[in-house]
Amino acid sequence: MSSADPHPVVPLLEAIGLSRANRSSRHQNLRQYPSSTRSKQGLIVTLAGALVKSSSLDAAMEGYKERRAYVVGKVVNAEVKSVEQVTAAVKYLETHPPPTPIDDTDFNAACGVGFSITSAELHAQIAKYVTDAGIAGWSSLGQALGAVRGLAELRWANTLEVKNTVETVFLEKFGAKEASKPKAKEPKKPAAPKAGTSTDAPAADSTPRKSVFEEGFLASLHKPGENPQTRPELREQHLAATGGKVYTRFPPEPNGYLHIGHSKAIFVSFGYAAYHGGKTYLRYDDTNPEKEEAQYFESILEMVRWLGFEPWKITYSSDYFQKLYDLAVELIKRDKAYVCHCTQEEIKASRGEKSGQLPTACVHRTRPISESLVEFERMKDGHYRPKAANLRMKMDLTDGNPQMWDLTAYRVLETPHHRTHDKWKIYPTYDYTHCLVDSFENISHSLCTTEFVASRQSYEWLCDALDVYKPRQSEFGRLNLEGTIMSKRKLLALVQHGHVSGWDDPRLYTLIALRRRGVPPGAIISFVSTLGVSTATTNTELARFEQAVRSYLESTAPRLLMVLKPLKVTIENLPEDYVLWVEKPLHPKVASLGTSKIPFTRTIYIDADDFRLEDSKDYFRLAPGKTVGLFQAPHPITCTSYKTDPATDAVVELICRLENTGEVKKPKAFIQWVAEHAESGSPVRIDETRIFHPLFKTDKPSANFMDDIDTNSLEVIKGAMVEVGFFSLSKQAIAEARAVGKARTEQALKESAPTDQADDDDTPRATSEQLVGNECIRFQGLRVAYFAVDKDARIGCLEDAEGVEPKRKQGDHLVLNRIVSLKEDSGKAA
């Protein structure tokens, strides 16, 4: 279209009364008109774009203007009210070319004109579907939403009303969502993925449920080869390269650390491919050297593997810089790109960003192809400073989607690249790179979150413009946790201002922070899989995540006697040298976790919270004159007296009697304890026990999130005590984790594809040692909480040879992190 030609939308806008007299020559501010008019204008813009793009509707054809006017009249008269109806109208015109007359009744039926449905009718239709389809509960919500939208009788129903009615029917039929029972796990499919297996958790507990990949969003995805192509040969070449298998990719930008939201994306991309026997790339989107650091590359791979997934191949967008550049030259030759010298402000203004105005053509858009080729080469050769020149794609300014308004494909950057160093002065953008690298790697399913829905159109446009294989992009809802922030910018601000100790501060929800805190990777995968996958954004309460972690640890974590705030107890009727060895299970229901031996002596320690001076009928723990049981000890004790600190009047020691003679009534309560026994190293004294509370005071940190920080979110307890079995447990946990990590790494090397970057020193490689850290040592402090050893801890016996009794050594420094609290015990008196 030449600069003299009117914009294609002009005659259609004039049809609803917006003449040249009340419009600027190039722009139209839609906000100055009533909402009803703005709505019609938006539909007219969409109609104009669809008519221009239609391959079977030529403006020169006989009867074109009359047919266009017919549809415009339907919009003006508010008979066609939605984008879906406009699309259907254009399709109707394409399938009913002149001289076939337009049948008004037929057109109305095909385009939903006059469609109406009452709330009662909508409810009845959806309730019938839920019953007929045998929907079992809330876990099938995504499936139901997708299915009812596909019902012919509900095609033109309001989307929001349909969604609300489906949720109402589910509420009536299955009760509140929180109260619904989770669907029982189905038998494992032979080709099920290895998702969720980890170096320190049983694989069986972390395998995602079969229904995740067979219901809802993931079940509705296309099969390999079903994504349409410009030429049949492209499909055939793709299937030949992949063998018809599912190929996915996880493409993080290495400019920060992964967070809990990424765990869903990792689970979906790796899990979906593995479930279908396919392959998954880990591809670093390293096209912006100004924000990329080596630490992020290493951490991303480490976290992917920590979650239990193995990339089939590790690649980088920078692997394809030359090929991307060559295609950019080809795009210019096809008159689909041009070099632009506008300022950033001018580009934003021409795109109408945040102004409500229609986009206008850049003054450089019509420059000759030969001139853009020369200018692009000058950009590559370093003749321009950053922002002085950009390569923009010549897309479709008449389209209602801003992603089609001449996006930037290449920009000038002077920062050296971590892999290509000073070779390139220009770097491709995400919008240009992503779809093409997906094409190069024969991705069958380009899975991403719903913020990229609008990008799907530009994704497909670029592949078609270059006539290359076109993957199919499908979008699912992202995972958000209430009470947290996941913005890399905000996380960086917390780190830089010293509100947290670093990206791995256990109060954050980055994956490295969750790992350091001690959250098992299998618990994260289990949590994500039970949420399901749909197009809806998942906003989940922190309590639900913590309960998922708690449930996972319930059957996997060994249990040790522990007292957080020790209070000395002297058993007066036992001799000084008395010692009784007690063998106790590490888990009452999981015999495979083994047993530990602990001493019982004259001096023991109980938790200060298990004693109080004043007794009452509803209090069952220790008080003067009261008897209480000791977990796994042979006899209960009775408090006969106590000692206090003269300066503070605080109780510092209890004098008790062991009830080891005569018939003793079974105590109503049992408390935890540890014994003093120097020869065995009992008890194990913990230097620091860190208790983490929510970092923010509210569930939804505001824009001024810095003002929402709880300055008391970290509690440090000194001097907690744990039974002596802690050291044996620690050594065993690390040894098992190393063995599993080594086996996984060896298996990954066998199954991974060879990489062209095998000799690159900067190619990150997670080793078995990277999968093993202090956090592998997890246990339940009986009736206290779940704990893991922090990375700051030093435990010398972990490196001792087999057969050497594990004990505390000089220089040891023991630091525990509370992973999650125990579920409130209603039987425990306050």
C-alpha positions in Angstrom: 0.0 0.0 0.0 1.5 3.3 -1.0 1.6 6.3 1.3 -1.1 8.0 -0.8 -3.5 5.1 -0.5 -6.1 5.4 2.3 -5.7 2.9 5.2 -8.0 -0.1 4.5 -10.0 0.6 7.6 -10.9 4.2 6.5 -14.0 3.5 4.4 -15.3 1.1 7.0 -14.9 3.6 9.8 -16.7 6.1 7.7 -19.5 3.6 7.4 -20.3 4.1 11.1 -20.1 7.9 11.0 -16.4 8.6 11.6 -15.8 10.9 8.6 -12.5 12.4 7.7 -13.7 15.6 9.3 -13.7 14.2 12.8 -10.6 12.0 12.3 -7.0 13.1 12.0 -5.5 12.1 8.7 -3.4 9.2 10.2 -4.8 8.4 13.6 -8.1 8.0 15.4 -8.3 8.2 19.2 -11.0 5.7 20.0 -11.4 6.8 23.7 -13.3 10.0 22.7 -16.3 8.0 21.6 -18.9 6.2 23.7 -18.1 2.6 24.6 -20.7 1.2 22.2 -19.1 3.1 19.3 -15.6 2.0 20.4 -16.8 -1.6 20.4 -18.1 -1.2 16.9 -14.9 0.5 15.8 -12.9 -2.4 17.1 -15.0 -4.9 15.2 -14.7 -2.8 12.1 -10.9 -2.8 12.4 -11.0 -6.6 12.8 -13.3 -6.9 9.8 -11.0 -4.7 7.7 -8.0 -6.8 8.5 -9.7 -10.0 7.8 -11.0 -8.8 4.5 -7.5 -7.6 3.4 -5.9 -10.9 4.4 -8.5 -13.1 2.8 -7.1 -15.0 -0.1 -10.5 -15.5 -1.7 -12.0 -12.0 -1.3 -10.7 -9.6 -3.8 -11.7 -5.9 -3.5 -11.9 -5.8 -7.3 -14.4 -8.6 -7.5 -18.0 -7.9 -8.6 -20.3 -7.4 -5.6 -17.4 -7.0 -3.1 -18.5 -3.6 -1.9 -22.1 -4.7 -1.5 -21.1 -7.8 0.6 -18.7 -5.7 2.7 -21.5 -3.2 3.3 -23.8 -6.0 4.3 -21.5 -7.2 7.1 -20.7 -3.6 8.1 -24.5 -3.0 8.5 -24.7 -6.0 10.8 -22.0 -4.5 13.0 -23.6 -1.0 12.9 -27.0 -2.5 13.9 -25.3 -4.5 16.7 -26.3 -7.8 15.2 -22.7 -8.9 14.9 -21.2 -8.2 18.4 -18.0 -10.2 18.8 -14.7 -10.9 17.1 -15.8 -14.6 16.7 -18.9 -13.5 14.8 -16.8 -11.2 12.5 -14.5 -14.2 11.8 -17.5 -16.4 11.0 -18.9 -13.6 8.8 -15.8 -13.4 6.7 -15.7 -17.2 6.4 -19.3 -17.1 5.2 -18.5 -14.6 2.5 -15.5 -16.7 1.4 -17.7 -19.9 1.1 -20.6 -18.0 -0.7 -18.9 -16.1 -3.5 -20.8 -14.0 -6.1 -23.1 -14.5 -7.9 -24.6 -16.6 -5.1 -26.9 -14.2 -3.2 -26.5 -13.8 0.6 -29.4 -15.6 2.4 -30.0 -13.5 5.5 -31.4 -16.4 7.5 -28.5 -18.7 6.5 -26.0 -15.9 7.3 -27.6 -15.3 10.7 -27.5 -19.0 11.6 -23.8 -19.3 10.5 -22.7 -16.2 12.4 -24.8 -16.4 15.6 -26.9 -13.4 14.8 -29.9 -13.3 17.1 -28.6 -16.0 19.3 -29.9 -15.8 22.9 -30.0 -18.2 25.8 -31.3 -17.6 29.3 -29.3 -18.3 32.4 -31.6 -21.2 33.3 -31.2 -22.8 29.8 -27.4 -22.4 30.0 -27.3 -24.0 33.4 -29.5 -26.9 32.2 -27.3 -27.5 29.1 -24.1 -27.6 31.2 -25.6 -29.7 34.0 -26.7 -32.3 31.4 -23.2 -32.4 29.8 -21.5 -32.9 33.2 -23.9 -35.8 34.0 -23.7 -37.4 30.5 -19.9 -37.1 30.4 -19.5 -38.8 33.8 -17.5 -36.0 35.2 -16.1 -37.1 38.6 -15.0 -33.9 40.3 -13.1 -30.7 40.3 -10.0 -32.3 38.7 -12.0 -32.3 35.4 -12.9 -28.7 35.5 -10.5 -27.8 32.6 -11.8 -30.6 30.5 -15.4 -29.5 31.1 -14.7 -25.9 30.2 -13.1 -26.9 26.9 -15.9 -29.4 26.1 -18.9 -27.2 26.7 -17.4 -24.4 24.6 -17.3 -27.0 21.7 -21.0 -27.8 22.0 -22.8 -26.5 18.9 -25.7 -25.2 20.9 -23.4 -23.1 23.1 -21.0 -21.8 20.4 -22.3 -18.3 20.6 -22.8 -18.1 24.4 -20.9 -15.5 26.3 -17.6 -17.0 27.4 -17.5 -15.5 30.9 -21.1 -16.6 31.5 -20.3 -20.2 30.4 -17.2 -20.3 32.7 -19.2 -19.0 35.7 -22.1 -21.5 35.0 -19.7 -24.4 34.7 -18.2 -23.5 38.1 -21.7 -23.1 39.6 -22.7 -26.6 38.4 -19.5 -28.1 39.8 -20.1 -26.4 43.1 -23.6 -27.8 43.3 -22.6 -31.2 42.2 -19.3 -31.7 44.0 -19.2 -29.2 46.8 -16.6 -26.6 47.5 -13.4 -27.1 45.6 -11.2 -27.2 48.7 -13.4 -30.0 50.2 -13.4 -32.2 47.1 -11.5 -35.4 47.3 -8.5 -35.9 45.1 -8.9 -38.4 42.3 -7.2 -41.7 43.1 -4.0 -42.3 41.3 -4.3 -44.6 38.3 -1.9 -47.3 37.4 1.4 -46.2 36.0 1.5 -46.3 32.2 4.6 -48.3 30.8 5.7 -45.2 28.9 5.2 -42.8 31.8 7.9 -40.2 32.3 10.7 -40.2 34.8 9.4 -36.8 35.9 9.9 -36.1 39.5 12.4 -38.7 40.3 15.2 -37.2 42.3 18.4 -38.0 44.0 16.7 -38.1 47.4 13.1 -39.2 46.9 11.4 -42.4 45.9 10.5 -42.2 42.2 7.1 -43.9 42.7 5.9 -41.1 44.9 6.8 -38.3 42.5 5.5 -39.8 39.2 2.8 -37.5 37.9 -0.7 -38.8 37.7 -1.7 -40.4 34.5 -4.8 -38.1 34.2 -2.6 -35.0 34.0 -1.6 -36.0 30.5 -4.8 -37.6 29.4 -7.4 -35.0 30.5 -8.1 -31.3 29.9 -5.6 -29.1 28.1 -2.8 -31.6 27.6 -5.2 -34.3 26.2 -6.6 -31.8 23.6 -3.2 -31.0 22.1 -2.6 -32.0 18.4 -0.7 -35.0 17.4 2.7 -34.6 15.7 2.3 -33.6 12.1 -1.2 -32.2 12.5 0.1 -28.6 12.7 -0.7 -27.0 9.2 2.2 -26.0 6.9 2.6 -23.9 3.8 3.8 -26.9 1.9 3.3 -30.6 2.4 7.0 -31.2 2.1 7.6 -29.3 5.3 5.4 -31.7 7.2 7.0 -34.7 5.7 10.5 -33.4 6.4 9.5 -32.7 10.0 8.1 -36.2 10.6 11.1 -37.8 9.0 13.4 -35.9 11.4 11.4 -36.7 14.5 10.1 -40.1 13.6 6.6 -38.8 14.4 7.5 -38.3 18.1 6.6 -35.4 20.4 9.4 -32.9 20.5 9.2 -30.1 23.1 11.6 -27.6 24.6 12.1 -25.6 27.8 13.5 -22.2 26.7 14.5 -20.1 29.7 16.1 -16.7 29.4 19.4 -16.9 31.4 18.9 -13.6 33.2 17.8 -14.8 36.6 17.1 -17.8 38.7 14.1 -20.1 38.1 11.2 -19.9 40.5 8.3 -22.1 41.6 6.2 -20.9 38.6 8.9 -22.4 36.3 8.4 -25.8 37.9 5.0 -26.0 36.1 6.5 -25.1 32.8 9.3 -27.6 33.3 6.8 -30.3 34.3 4.6 -29.6 31.3 7.3 -29.5 28.7 9.4 -32.4 29.9 6.5 -34.5 31.3 4.3 -34.3 28.2 7.2 -35.4 25.9 8.3 -38.1 28.2 4.7 -39.4 28.6 4.4 -39.8 24.9 7.9 -41.3 24.4 9.3 -38.1 22.9 12.2 -35.8 23.6 12.8 -32.4 25.2 15.5 -29.8 24.6 16.8 -27.4 27.3 17.4 -24.4 25.1 18.9 -21.2 26.6 17.4 -18.1 25.0 20.6 -16.2 25.1 19.9 -13.3 22.7 20.4 -10.5 25.2 24.1 -10.4 26.4 23.3 -7.3 28.5 21.4 -9.3 31.1 22.9 -12.8 30.9 25.4 -14.2 33.5 27.2 -17.6 33.7 25.7 -18.3 37.2 22.2 -18.3 35.7 23.1 -20.9 33.0 24.6 -23.3 35.6 21.7 -22.9 38.0 19.0 -23.4 35.3 20.4 -26.8 34.3 21.0 -27.8 37.9 17.4 -27.0 38.8 16.0 -28.9 35.8 17.9 -31.9 36.8 17.2 -31.5 40.5 13.5 -31.6 39.7 14.1 -35.0 38.1 14.3 -34.2 34.3 17.0 -34.9 31.9 17.3 -32.8 28.7 17.7 -34.8 25.6 19.9 -32.1 24.2 21.2 -28.7 25.6 21.2 -26.0 23.0 21.4 -22.2 22.8 19.7 -19.7 20.6 23.2 -18.4 19.9 24.0 -21.8 18.2 21.9 -20.5 15.3 23.0 -16.8 15.1 24.4 -17.3 11.6 21.4 -19.1 10.3 19.1 -16.5 11.9 21.0 -13.8 10.2 20.8 -15.5 6.8 17.1 -15.8 7.2 16.8 -12.1 8.2 18.5 -11.3 4.9 16.0 -13.6 3.1 13.2 -11.8 4.9 14.3 -8.5 3.5 14.7 -9.9 0.0 11.1 -11.1 0.3 10.1 -7.5 1.2 9.0 -8.7 4.6 11.5 -6.7 6.6 13.1 -3.3 6.5 15.8 -1.3 8.4 14.3 1.5 10.6 16.1 4.5 12.0 13.3 5.8 14.1 13.9 6.6 17.8 12.3 4.3 20.4 9.7 7.1 21.1 8.9 7.4 17.5 8.4 3.6 17.1 6.1 3.5 20.2 4.1 6.4 18.8 3.7 4.9 15.3 2.6 1.7 17.0 0.0 3.5 19.0 1.2 1.9 22.2 -0.9 2.8 25.2 -2.6 5.6 23.3 -5.6 3.8 21.8 -4.6 4.9 18.3 -4.3 2.8 15.2 -0.8 2.0 14.1 0.8 4.0 11.3 3.5 3.0 8.9 7.1 3.9 9.7 8.6 6.3 7.2 11.3 3.7 6.4 8.7 0.9 5.7 8.7 1.5 1.9 12.4 1.9 1.4 13.8 -0.2 -1.4 14.8 -3.8 -0.6 18.4 -3.1 -1.9 18.7 -0.2 0.5 17.5 -2.3 3.6 20.0 -5.0 2.6 22.9 -2.5 2.6 21.7 -0.9 5.9 21.3 -4.3 7.6 24.9 -5.3 6.6 26.1 -1.9 8.0 24.3 -2.8 11.2 26.1 -6.1 11.3 29.5 -4.5 10.7 29.1 -2.1 13.6 28.4 1.2 11.8 25.5 2.0 14.1 25.3 2.7 17.8 22.6 0.9 19.8 19.0 2.2 19.0 20.3 4.0 15.9 19.0 1.3 13.6 16.7 -1.7 13.9 15.5 -4.4 11.6 11.7 -4.5 11.7 9.4 -7.1 10.2 6.9 -5.8 7.7 3.8 -7.4 9.1 0.2 -6.3 9.1 -0.7 -2.8 10.5 -4.4 -3.4 9.8 -4.5 -6.4 12.1 -6.1 -5.8 15.5 -3.3 -7.7 17.3 -0.4 -5.4 18.3 1.9 -8.4 17.8 1.4 -7.8 14.1 2.5 -4.2 14.1 6.0 -4.5 12.6 7.9 -6.0 15.5 11.7 -5.6 15.8 13.7 -8.5 14.6 17.3 -7.3 15.2 18.8 -4.5 17.3 22.4 -3.2 17.8 24.1 -4.1 21.1 27.7 -3.4 22.0 27.9 -5.8 24.9 30.1 -8.9 24.2 28.2 -12.2 24.2 29.3 -14.9 26.7 29.7 -17.5 23.9 30.2 -15.6 20.6 32.2 -12.8 22.3 32.7 -9.8 19.9 31.7 -11.7 16.7 28.3 -10.0 16.5 27.2 -6.4 16.8 23.6 -7.2 16.2 21.3 -9.6 18.1 17.9 -11.1 17.2 14.9 -10.4 19.4 12.8 -13.0 21.2 9.9 -12.4 18.7 12.2 -13.2 15.8 14.3 -15.9 17.3 11.9 -18.1 19.2 9.7 -19.5 16.5 12.6 -20.0 14.1 14.7 -21.9 16.5 11.6 -24.0 17.3 11.4 -24.7 13.6 15.2 -25.5 13.3 14.8 -28.0 16.2 11.6 -29.6 14.8 9.6 -28.8 17.9 6.2 -30.5 17.5 4.6 -28.8 20.6 5.7 -25.3 21.5 4.2 -25.1 25.0 4.2 -21.8 26.8 2.1 -19.8 29.3 -1.0 -17.7 28.3 0.8 -14.3 28.3 2.1 -15.4 24.9 -1.3 -16.0 23.4 -1.1 -12.8 21.3 2.4 -13.8 20.1 1.1 -17.0 18.4 -0.1 -15.0 15.4 3.3 -13.3 14.9 5.0 -16.7 15.6 3.1 -18.3 12.7 3.4 -15.3 10.4 7.2 -15.4 10.5 7.4 -19.1 9.8 5.1 -18.7 6.9 6.8 -15.6 5.6 10.0 -17.6 5.3 8.3 -20.7 4.2 9.9 -22.9 6.9 8.4 -25.7 9.1 5.9 -24.1 11.5 5.5 -25.6 15.0 2.3 -25.3 16.8 2.3 -23.0 19.9 -0.2 -23.9 22.7 -0.6 -21.9 25.8 -1.5 -23.0 29.4 -2.1 -21.0 32.5 0.9 -20.1 34.7 1.3 -21.0 38.3 1.2 -18.2 40.9 1.6 -18.6 44.7 -0.2 -16.1 46.9 2.0 -14.2 49.3 5.1 -14.4 47.1 6.7 -12.4 44.2 8.2 -14.0 41.1 9.2 -11.0 39.1 13.0 -11.2 38.5 13.2 -7.4 38.8 11.6 -7.4 42.3 13.5 -10.5 43.4 16.7 -8.7 42.4 15.7 -5.6 44.4 15.1 -7.7 47.5 18.6 -9.2 47.1 20.3 -5.9 46.4 18.7 -4.0 49.3 19.6 -6.8 51.7 16.1 -7.8 52.7 17.1 -11.4 52.0 20.5 -13.1 52.0 20.5 -13.9 48.3 18.6 -15.6 45.5 18.6 -18.8 47.6 17.3 -17.3 50.8 14.7 -19.9 52.0 12.1 -17.3 52.4 11.9 -16.9 48.7 10.2 -19.2 46.2 13.0 -19.5 43.7 13.8 -23.1 43.1 17.3 -22.8 44.6 15.8 -21.2 47.7 13.2 -24.1 48.0 16.0 -26.6 47.5 18.1 -24.9 50.2 15.1 -24.9 52.5 14.9 -28.6 52.1 11.7 -29.0 50.0 12.1 -32.3 48.2 11.9 -32.0 44.4 9.4 -34.8 44.3 7.1 -32.8 46.5 7.2 -29.9 44.0 6.3 -32.1 41.1 3.6 -33.8 43.1 2.1 -30.4 43.9 2.2 -29.2 40.3 0.7 -32.3 38.9 -2.2 -32.3 41.3 -3.1 -28.7 40.3 -3.7 -29.9 36.7 -3.0 -28.1 33.5 -5.5 -25.8 31.8 -5.6 -22.4 30.2 -6.6 -20.7 33.5 -3.9 -19.1 35.6 -3.5 -21.0 38.9 -3.5 -18.7 41.9 -2.7 -21.0 44.8 -2.5 -20.3 48.5 0.8 -20.9 50.2 -1.0 -23.2 52.7 -1.8 -25.6 49.9 1.7 -25.8 48.7 3.0 -26.3 52.3 0.4 -29.1 52.8 1.6 -30.8 49.6 5.2 -30.7 50.9 4.0 -31.9 54.3 2.1 -34.8 52.8 5.1 -35.9 50.7 7.4 -35.8 53.7 5.0 -37.7 55.9 5.9 -41.0 54.3 9.5 -40.3 53.2 11.2 -38.5 56.1 12.7 -40.4 59.0 11.8 -39.3 62.5 14.2 -38.2 65.2 13.7 -37.1 68.8 14.3 -33.4 69.0 13.9 -30.6 71.5 14.0 -27.0 70.3 14.3 -25.3 73.7 16.0 -27.8 76.0 15.1 -28.0 79.7 17.4 -30.2 81.8 15.8 -33.1 83.7 17.6 -35.1 86.4 16.0 -38.5 87.2 16.7 -38.7 90.9 16.2 -42.5 91.3 18.7 -43.5 88.7 22.5 -43.9 89.4 25.0 -41.5 87.8 26.4 -44.1 85.4 23.0 -45.5 84.4 22.6 -46.0 80.6 19.9 -48.0 78.8 20.1 -48.3 75.0 16.8 -48.0 73.3 16.3 -49.1 69.7 13.6 -47.2 67.9 12.2 -47.2 64.4 13.0 -44.2 62.2 9.4 -44.3 61.0 6.5 -46.2 62.6 5.0 -47.1 59.2 8.0 -47.3 56.9 10.2 -50.1 58.1 12.6 -49.7 55.2 13.9 -46.5 56.7 15.5 -48.6 59.5 16.1 -48.0 63.2 18.3 -45.9 65.4 19.8 -46.6 68.9 19.6 -43.9 71.5 20.8 -43.8 75.2 18.5 -43.3 78.1 20.4 -41.9 81.1 20.0 -40.1 84.5 20.2 -36.7 82.7 17.8 -36.0 79.9 16.4 -32.9 78.2 12.8 -32.1 77.3 11.4 -29.1 75.5 10.7 -26.2 77.8 7.3 -25.9 76.2 6.4 -29.3 77.6 6.5 -28.1 81.2 4.6 -25.4 83.1 4.2 -24.6 86.8 0.4 -24.4 86.8 -1.6 -27.5 86.1 -5.1 -27.7 84.8 -7.7 -30.3 83.7 -7.1 -29.8 80.0 -3.3 -29.9 80.3 -1.6 -33.3 79.9 2.1 -32.6 79.8 4.6 -32.1 82.6 3.9 -30.0 85.7 4.9 -30.3 89.4 3.5 -33.6 90.8 2.3 -34.7 87.3 3.3 -37.8 85.4 4.1 -37.9 81.7 5.3 -40.5 79.2 8.6 -40.3 77.2 8.4 -41.3 73.6 9.9 -44.8 73.2 11.4 -44.7 76.7 10.7 -47.7 79.0 8.9 -45.8 81.8 7.2 -42.5 82.4 8.5 -39.8 84.8 6.9 -37.7 87.5 8.1 -34.2 88.4 8.9 -34.0 92.1 10.6 -30.5 92.2 12.4 -27.9 90.2 15.2 -25.4 90.3 15.1 -21.8 89.2 17.6 -19.1 88.2 17.9 -16.7 91.2 18.3 -13.8 88.8 15.4 -14.4 86.5 13.2 -16.8 88.4 13.0 -19.0 85.3 12.9 -22.7 85.7 16.3 -24.2 84.7 16.1 -27.8 85.9 13.4 -30.4 86.8 13.9 -33.1 89.4 11.9 -36.2 88.4 11.3 -39.7 89.4 11.3 -42.7 87.0 8.1 -44.7 87.5 9.9 -48.0 87.1 8.4 -49.9 90.0 4.9 -51.1 90.8 1.9 -50.7 88.5 1.8 -47.3 86.8 -1.3 -46.0 85.0 -0.7 -45.3 81.3 0.1 -41.5 80.9 -2.3 -39.4 78.9 0.5 -37.7 77.0 4.0 -38.5 75.8 6.7 -35.9 75.2 10.0 -35.9 73.2 13.4 -36.0 74.9 17.1 -36.6 74.4 19.7 -37.9 76.8 23.0 -36.7 78.0 25.7 -39.3 77.2 29.1 -38.0 76.4 30.6 -41.3 75.3 28.2 -41.6 72.4 28.0 -37.9 71.6 24.4 -37.6 72.8 22.7 -35.2 72.4 23.6 -33.6 69.1 23.7 -29.9 69.8 22.5 -27.7 66.9 24.2 -24.4 66.5 21.4 -22.7 64.6 17.8 -23.7 63.8 16.3 -21.4 61.3 12.5 -21.0 61.3 11.1 -19.2 58.2 7.9 -17.2 58.3 6.2 -15.5 55.3 8.4 -12.7 54.0 5.4 -10.5 53.3 2.7 -9.5 55.7 -0.1 -9.9 53.1 -1.2 -12.6 50.7 -0.8 -10.1 47.8 2.3 -8.0 48.1 1.5 -4.6 46.6 3.3 -2.6 44.0 5.2 -1.1 47.0 6.2 -4.6 48.0 9.2 -3.3 50.0 6.8 -1.7 52.5 5.1 -5.1 52.9 8.1 -7.0 54.2 7.8 -8.6 57.6 11.1 -7.8 59.4 10.5 -10.7 61.8 10.2 -13.3 59.0 13.4 -15.1 60.1 13.6 -16.7 63.6 16.9 -18.2 64.7 17.0 -20.6 67.7 20.3 -21.5 69.3 21.0 -24.7 71.2 18.3 -27.1 70.0 19.1 -30.8 70.5 18.6 -33.9 68.4 19.1 -37.6 69.1 22.5 -39.0 68.4 21.1 -41.0 65.4 21.4 -37.7 63.4 24.9 -38.4 62.3 24.3 -41.9 61.0 21.2 -40.7 59.2 23.1 -37.8 57.7 25.9 -40.0 56.3 23.4 -42.5 54.9 21.3 -39.8 53.3 24.3 -38.3 51.5 25.7 -41.7 50.4 22.4 -42.7 48.9 21.9 -39.4 47.2 25.4 -39.6 45.6 24.7 -43.1 44.4 21.4 -42.2 42.8 22.9 -39.0 41.4 25.8 -40.9 39.8 23.5 -43.5 38.3 21.2 -40.8 36.9 24.1 -38.9 35.4 25.5 -42.0 33.7 22.1 -42.8 32.3 21.6 -39.3 31.1 24.9 -39.4 29.2 23.8 -42.6 27.4 20.4 -41.2 26.4 21.3 -37.6 25.5 21.8 -36.6 21.9 25.4 -35.6 20.9 25.8 -31.8 21.0 27.7 -29.6 18.5 29.0 -27.7 21.5 30.6 -30.8 23.2 34.0 -29.1 23.2 32.8 -25.7 24.5 34.2 -25.0 27.9 31.3 -22.7 28.7 28.7 -25.4 28.1 27.1 -26.0 31.5 27.2 -29.7 32.7 25.4 -30.6 35.9 27.3 -33.5 37.5 26.1 -36.0 40.1 27.7 -33.9 42.8 25.6 -30.9 41.8 22.5 -33.0 42.5 23.7 -33.7 46.1 23.8 -31.1 48.9 23.2 -30.9 52.6 19.5 -30.5 51.9 19.3 -34.2 51.1 19.5 -34.7 54.9 15.9 -34.4 56.0 14.0 -35.6 59.0 11.0 -34.9 61.1 11.8 -33.6 64.6 9.2 -35.6 66.4 6.2 -33.4 67.2 8.3 -30.3 66.2 8.5 -29.9 62.4 10.3 -31.1 59.3 13.9 -30.0 59.0 16.8 -30.2 56.5 20.5 -29.4 56.9 21.4 -26.0 55.5 24.3 -25.4 53.0 26.1 -23.4 55.7 26.4 -26.5 57.9 29.7 -28.4 58.2 29.5 -32.1 59.1 32.9 -33.7 59.0 31.8 -37.3 59.3 30.2 -37.3 55.9 33.6 -37.8 54.3 34.7 -40.6 56.7 35.3 -44.1 55.3 32.7 -46.8 55.7 32.8 -48.5 59.1 33.9 -45.4 61.0 31.3 -44.4 63.6 29.8 -41.1 62.6 30.3 -38.5 65.3 30.6 -34.8 65.7 34.1 -33.5 64.9 36.1 -30.4 65.7 35.0 -27.6 63.4 31.5 -29.0 62.8 28.8 -26.3 62.6 25.3 -27.6 62.5 22.5 -25.5 60.9 19.0 -26.7 60.3 16.2 -25.1 58.2 12.6 -25.8 59.0 11.1 -27.1 55.8 7.5 -26.9 56.9 5.6 -27.1 60.2 3.7 -30.2 61.3 0.0 -30.3 60.8 -1.7 -29.0 63.9 -2.2 -31.8 66.4 -5.6 -31.4 68.0 -4.6 -33.9 70.7 -1.7 -31.8 71.9 -2.7 -29.5 74.7 -1.6 -25.9 74.7 
